[in-house]
Amino acid sequence: TAAAKKQALEKAGVRVGKTPTETAELAREIYQNG
């Protein structure tokens, strides 16, 4: 399920947004800081 995938990603240290907008903001932060 999507929830299980989200949990697996978070356990692996990947930040997962709950909405497309949140996901885009997280990606932007990662690219700016990375």
Backbone as numpy.savetxt, mean C-alpha at the origin, in Angstrom:
# Nx Ny Nz CAx CAy CAz Cx Cy Cz
-8.70 -13.87 -1.09 -9.55 -12.67 -1.09 -8.68 -11.42 -1.09
-9.28 -10.31 -1.39 -8.54 -9.04 -1.41 -8.01 -8.73 -0.02
-8.80 -9.00 1.00 -8.37 -8.71 2.37 -7.15 -9.55 2.74
-7.13 -10.80 2.31 -6.00 -11.68 2.61 -4.74 -11.19 1.90
-4.90 -10.74 0.66 -3.75 -10.21 -0.09 -3.22 -8.97 0.61
-4.14 -8.11 1.06 -3.73 -6.88 1.75 -2.94 -7.23 3.01
-3.43 -8.20 3.77 -2.73 -8.60 4.99 -1.36 -9.16 4.67
-1.26 -9.98 3.62 0.02 -10.58 3.25 1.01 -9.49 2.84
0.55 -8.51 2.08 1.43 -7.42 1.65 1.90 -6.62 2.86
0.98 -6.33 3.78 1.35 -5.55 4.96 2.35 -6.31 5.82
2.18 -7.63 5.93 3.15 -8.43 6.69 4.52 -8.37 6.05
4.55 -8.26 4.72 5.81 -8.20 3.99 6.42 -6.80 4.04
5.71 -5.86 4.69 6.24 -4.51 4.84 5.78 -3.55 3.76
4.78 -3.97 2.99 4.25 -3.10 1.94 3.07 -2.33 2.50
3.08 -1.01 2.32 1.96 -0.20 2.79 0.86 -0.25 1.74
-0.34 -0.60 2.16 -1.45 -0.77 1.23 -2.53 0.27 1.52
-2.93 1.02 0.51 -3.99 2.00 0.68 -5.35 1.33 0.66
-6.29 1.89 1.39 -7.63 1.32 1.43 -8.46 1.76 0.23
-8.09 2.89 -0.36 -8.81 3.41 -1.52 -7.79 3.71 -2.61
-8.22 3.82 -3.87 -7.27 4.16 -4.94 -6.53 5.46 -4.66
-7.21 6.43 -4.08 -6.57 7.71 -3.78 -5.47 7.53 -2.73
-5.78 6.77 -1.69 -4.82 6.52 -0.62 -3.61 5.77 -1.18
-3.87 4.79 -2.05 -2.80 4.03 -2.67 -1.90 4.94 -3.48
-2.49 5.87 -4.23 -1.70 6.81 -5.04 -0.86 7.71 -4.14
-1.42 8.15 -3.02 -0.67 9.00 -2.10 0.51 8.25 -1.50
0.30 6.97 -1.14 1.39 6.17 -0.59 2.48 6.00 -1.64
2.09 5.73 -2.87 3.07 5.54 -3.95 3.87 6.82 -4.16
3.19 7.97 -4.13 3.88 9.25 -4.32 4.90 9.47 -3.20
4.51 9.17 -1.96 5.43 9.32 -0.83 6.66 8.44 -1.02
6.42 7.20 -1.43 7.53 6.26 -1.61 8.49 6.77 -2.67
7.96 7.26 -3.80 8.83 7.74 -4.87 9.58 9.00 -4.46
8.95 9.87 -3.69 9.61 11.10 -3.26 10.72 10.79 -2.25
10.45 9.85 -1.35 11.42 9.54 -0.30 12.47 8.54 -0.74
12.14 7.73 -1.74 13.02 6.66 -2.17 14.14 7.18 -3.01
